[in-house]
Amino acid sequence: QLQASGGGLVQAGGSLRLSCAASGRMFNSYAIGWFRQAPGKEREFVAAIDWNVGSTYYAASVKGRFTISRDNAKNAVYLQMNSLKPEDTAVYYCAGKPAFIDVVRAPLYKYWGRGTLVTVSS
């Protein structure tokens, strides 16, 4: 029900925009989050958005560089990533959970899409 796309190879300092598309009406009343997992590391929270009111929350490591947004008409959520660093290299996942509460906790997310790989070269 969720599909992430937009990953690729980019040089440090560059930008990428990831997209998360959902089938049906599953975004309604949901929080949509982005997580990432680098090789050998645990999955970590990146950003989340409240689908209904647009509230957002970011991990400290990406705040000011990444922007999460939504397009109600297209049933899509985006992650604009600017000023990318090599440490941003990871597989990025989008996920959905009921309600914009405890958005940093991955186990609370009900739906997960397949990830998209982002590689930032130095």
Solvent accessible surface area in square Angstrom, and as a share of the most:
residue,aa,sasa,rsa
1,Q,122,0.54
2,L,11,0.05
3,Q,90,0.40
4,A,4,0.03
5,S,54,0.35
6,G,38,0.36
7,G,31,0.29
8,G,29,0.28
9,L,131,0.65
10,V,25,0.14
11,Q,137,0.61
12,A,49,0.38
13,G,55,0.53
14,G,21,0.20
15,S,57,0.37
16,L,35,0.18
17,R,132,0.48
18,L,0,0.00
19,S,28,0.18
20,C,0,0.00
21,A,50,0.38
22,A,13,0.10
23,S,61,0.40
24,G,58,0.55
25,R,195,0.71
26,M,19,0.08
27,F,1,0.00
28,N,77,0.39
29,S,62,0.40
30,Y,33,0.12
31,A,0,0.00
32,I,0,0.00
33,G,0,0.00
34,W,0,0.00
35,F,2,0.01
36,R,14,0.05
37,Q,63,0.28
38,A,23,0.17
39,P,119,0.75
40,G,91,0.88
41,K,139,0.59
42,E,152,0.68
43,R,88,0.32
44,E,77,0.35
45,F,21,0.09
46,V,0,0.00
47,A,0,0.00
48,A,0,0.00
49,I,4,0.02
50,D,24,0.12
51,W,17,0.06
52,N,77,0.39
53,V,108,0.62
54,G,20,0.19
55,S,49,0.32
56,T,58,0.33
57,Y,114,0.43
58,Y,39,0.15
59,A,20,0.16
60,A,99,0.77
61,S,64,0.42
62,V,1,0.00
63,K,144,0.61
64,G,80,0.77
65,R,35,0.13
66,F,5,0.02
67,T,72,0.42
68,I,5,0.03
69,S,47,0.30
70,R,76,0.28
71,D,40,0.21
72,N,89,0.46
73,A,101,0.78
74,K,142,0.60
75,N,33,0.17
76,A,8,0.06
77,V,0,0.00
78,Y,27,0.10
79,L,0,0.00
80,Q,57,0.26
81,M,0,0.00
82,N,58,0.30
83,S,60,0.38
84,L,2,0.01
85,K,84,0.36
86,P,56,0.35
87,E,120,0.54
88,D,0,0.00
89,T,36,0.21
90,A,1,0.01
91,V,45,0.26
92,Y,0,0.00
93,Y,39,0.15
94,C,0,0.00
95,A,0,0.00
96,G,0,0.00
97,K,10,0.04
98,P,70,0.44
99,A,44,0.34
100,F,57,0.24
101,I,113,0.57
102,D,71,0.37
103,V,10,0.06
104,V,71,0.41
105,R,125,0.46
106,A,24,0.18
107,P,122,0.76
108,L,71,0.35
109,Y,12,0.04
110,K,127,0.54
111,Y,62,0.24
112,W,81,0.28
113,G,7,0.07
114,R,189,0.69
115,G,31,0.29
116,T,17,0.10
117,L,103,0.51
118,V,0,0.00
119,T,45,0.26
120,V,8,0.04
121,S,43,0.28
122,S,129,0.83
